């Protein structure tokens, strides 16, 4: 069972002890290097000088989400499968934003080192991910078509599909450090130079790096259908609630809303469903407990300017599960109409001690409020 917030269900003593030992063993390397941004210094490669190129990605299957049980259901989600991804490319890693097509096959990702990647997910007959194929990697550009060289300019953190598809369409990329949201074309050649930038929330001007936008999505239904929604990693109001913004018309003036802080997690990504519900990915790091991941859902009826939202916790997991620094989230539906959540981790380019993980979960059909997902 996933350790949900407020869950009073107790593991048997032997299982709990084993889980704690696993978590403590996993914690040591993270304590040495600092998992989250700002915890310790690490060196990111510069993608500034790379040309778009094909890369090879090795994928090792993850067959069990839990390190201590054989369970398949965790919280309100079922584990579908996962991959540990590695590549000889020095620019592979740091993946912080993710988009998938409607079938969950073609993907676009961006890294906090200023790189983009396109690829295709391969599945087995049970629809478990088994490979990453046809991968290409390139550098994000400035308006001048030159590569982004300064760290504060190239820290891409989130993606949203504005129109078309991930194969040929228009996407939005959120950056922190130099806080901005850029509009790009995407096609078989990768990402274009930015076509322009959106109006940013005035509160973020001159704010800290970690106050930047980490979650970005275009709402697919409900009362604010077509609006852009962004949520900051750790920018909070006077009551300690997370701050998000809604652009009712993309390119217009953003309006604030707030998301309740449950247990001091940071926001790392978001994705929209067809009915306007949002799925929000969160992460928490503490030196004495390691990293945690949480997935929350916001009902479409709650999302509006000025709102304070709590949402519903779907899953919460600690280091006794196969997680890392989970930062990217995408949603699609499979051929049976089931909603599939895909999350990817930012390894901070510490490939010796951290991992790039791609995990998939299904929301069972007996879960109230399930709706078909959209890009």
N, C-alpha and C positions, 0 to 999 in steps of 0.2 A: 504494500500500500504506500502511496506517495504521502510524505509528511505534510499534510495540508495545514494551513494556518487555523488554529483552534481545534484541530482534530485530536480527540481524546483517546482514539484507539491506540492500544499499546502493543508493541511487538512482543513476542515471547522473549524471555531473558537472553537466550542464546543468540537469537537473531539480532537483537538490539546491540549486544556486545560486539558481535562480528561487524555490524554496520559501523559502529563507532571506531573500531580498529581500522577498518578500510578507510574511513574518512580521515583519521589521523595520519595514516600512511600517505594518503594522497595529498595532504596539506603541506607536507614538508617542502616539496619543490616550489610550491606557490609562495610560501613564506620567504623562500630564498630570493625569488626574482620579482615578486610583486605582480599580482594577476591583473589588477585593473589599472587603467590609466591614472597616473599621478601617484601610485603606490611606490614605484621605484623606477629608476631610469632604464630604458631599453632602447636599442638602436633599430630604427626602421630603415629599410633600404629605400632609396629614391627611385621612383618609377619614371623620373623625368626624361631620361635618355633612351628609354626602350621604344622600339617600334612594335606595332601590333604583330604578335607572333603566336604560332600554335605551341601549346605546351602539353606534356604528358602528365596525367594525374593518376596515381595509384590509389586504389580504394580497397580498404579492408573492412569487411562487414562487421557490424555490431549486431549480434543476435538477441541480446538481452539488455534492457535498459537498466535494470537493477543489478548491482554487483553482489547482492546477497540472497536474492530470491529468483524464482523462475516466473514470477507474475508477469502478466501482459497488460493489465489495466492499472493505471496510476491516476489517482484523483478521478476526473471525469474523461480522461483520454485513454486510448489504447495505443501501446507502442507498436509501430508498424515495421520499423527497421532503421538502421543507421549505417554510417560509413565513417571510418577514419581516413582522412585524405592527406596525401603527401605528394610533393613534386620536387624535382631537382631545380626548378626555376627559383632563383633567389627572390623574385618578386611575388611568389605565391604565399599568401597568408594575410592576416589582418582583416579578414572579410567581415564587414560591418553592416552592409545593406544587401538585400536579396529580393529578387522578383522571379516568379515562375509563370509560365504560360498556363492556359486553362487546363491542359492535360497533365501539368506537373512534370513536363519533360525538359523543355528549353528554359534556361535560366540566364539571368544577368546578375552580377554581383559587383560591388565596389569595396575597395579597401581604404583603410585610414592612412595608407602610404601613397595614395593618389593613383591607384590602378583600377581598371575595370576588367571583368572577365565575363565571357560568354561561354556556355557549355551546354551539354545535354546529359540528363540523368538516365541511366539504363536501369531497367527493372527486370526482376525474374517473373516467373509465371504466377507468383503469389502477390505481385505488385510490391515487393520489397526492393529498395534501392540496392543496386549491386555495382554500379560503375558510373564514372564521370567521363564522358566522351566528347570529342570534337571541341576541346577547350582552346580558347584564344584569350590572350591577355595583352592589354595595352595601357597607355597612360592617359589620364584625364587631362584635358587641355584648358587653357585660358581663352578669353574672348579673342585674343590675338592669334590663336591657334598654336601658341607656344605651350610647352609643358609647364606644369605647376612645380616650382622648385622649393618654395618656402614651406616648412612644415605646417605653418598656420594656414596656408592656402590649400593644401592637398589632403586634409583630413576629412575624407568623405565618410559619412556615417549612416545614411539612409537613402532609400529609393522609393519612388512611387510611379506607377504607370498613369500618365495623363490621358493618352489616347492611343489607339492602335493596339499593337501587341508587343511582346518583348522581342519578337523577330523583326518587326518593322513598325515602329511607332515613335511616340514622344514620351520621354520620361523626365522626372524631376529628381535631382540629387541634392541632398542636404549636407552641408559642411559645418564643422565646428572649428573653433579657433578664430578664423575669419568667417564669422557666422553669415551664411547665405544659402539660398536655394536656387540652383541653376536649372535651366530647361535644356534638354539635349535630344537629338535624334538618335535612335538606335536601329541598326540593321545588321546585315551579315558582316559588315566591315567593323562593327563595334560601335562606340559612342563618338558622336561628332564633337566639335567644339561647342561651348554653350551658346544657345540662341539668345540668351538674356537671363536676367535674374528677377526674382519676385520681390515684392515689398516685404521687408522683415519686421517682426515685432520691435517696437521702439525700446522695449525693456532689455533686449539683448545687445543693444549697441554698447560696446565697451565692457560687456560682461565677461566673466571668467570663461575659460575654455570649456569646462565641464558643465556650464550652463547652456551649452549649445543644443541644437535639435538632433535627437537620436532616433526619433520615430516619425515616420512620414507615410501617409496614405491618402488616396482619393476615395471619398465615400461613395459607395455604389447604390445606396438606397436610403429610404427614410426621409425625414424632414429636411436634412441638409445634403441630399443627394447631389453629387457633383462638386462638393466642397473639398478643399484640401485641408487635412488635419495634420498637425505636427505637435509633438510633445518633447519637451526638453529633458535631458538626462537627469538633472538634479536641481533645476531652477524651481524654487518653491515660494509660495505666498507666505504671509505673516502667520498663518495657522499651520504651516508645514506641509501643505498639499502640493502635489506636482502641478506644474503649469503647462497647459497646452493651448494651442491657437487654432481657430477655424477661419479659413479664407472662404467666405460664402461664394465668392466668384474668384476663381484662381487668377491671381494677378491683382486682386483687390486688397483691401485693408484687413489684416488679421484681427480677430476678436478672441479674447481669452475665455478659457474654461479651466476647471481644476479637477484633478484626479486624486482621490484620497491616497495618502502614503500609508501602506500597510506593511509595517515592519521594516521601514527604512531601506526598501529596495530602490534601485535606480531604473529608469525606463531605458530600454535599448532598441525597441522597434514596435511597429504596429502594422496591421493589415486589415482591409475591409472585406466584409461579406456582401453578397448581393442585397440583403435586406437592410443594410446600413449598420449592422453590428460591427464593432471593432474587436479584433484580437490584439492584445498588448503583451509584449515580451518584457520581462523584468529580470534584473540581476542584483544580487547582494554579495558583498565580499567583506569578511572580517578575518583578521589575522588568526583568531583562535578557533574559527569554525570553517574557514575556507570559503568557497563560492557556492551560491545557491541560484537556482533558476525558478522563475514563476511565469505562468501564462494566465492572463486574466481576460475576461470578455466584458465589453461594454455594450449594453442594449442600445439599439438605434434611437429609441424614444428618449433616452437620457442625454444624448449628445446634442448640445446646443450652446451658443455663446452664453457665458455667465453661469453655466451649470457647475455644480460640484458633484462628482460621480464616484461611486465606489466600485461598481462592477461585480463580477462573479469570478472567483478563483477556480480555474479548471485544473491546474497542476502546480505543485510546488515540489522541488527536488533539491537534495543536497549532494555532498560529495560521495555518498554511498551509491550514487547513480552515475551513469555514463554522461556526465556533463563537463563543460569547460566554461570559458568566458562567452556565453551565448549572446550574440548581438544582432543577428539577422533573422527575419521572419517573413515567410511567404505562405499563401494559402491557395489551394486549388481543390477541385473535386475529382474523384476517380470515376471510372466507368460505371460504377454502381451508385453514383450520386452521393458518396460519403465525403464529408469535409476532411481534408488532409492538411495538417499544419507541418511545415518544414522549417527547422531552425538551424542556423549555422553559427559556428564559433569563430571569434577573433583570437588567434593564437599569439598575438603580440610579437610575432616573428621570433618567438622562443620555442622553436620546433623541438629542441632537445627535451624540454620539460612541459610544454603545453602541446595541445593538439588542435588541428582543424577538424571539427566534427560536423557532420550533416545528419540530423535526426528527423524522423517523420513520425507523427502521431495522427490517429484517426479519432474524430469525435463520434462515439457510437450513436446509432439512430434513435436510441431510447432516451437520449439527453434532451430535455425540454429546450425549445428555442432554436434547435439546429436549423441552419439555413444554408442553401447552396453558396459556395464561395465563389468569388470572382477576382479577376486581376484588376 
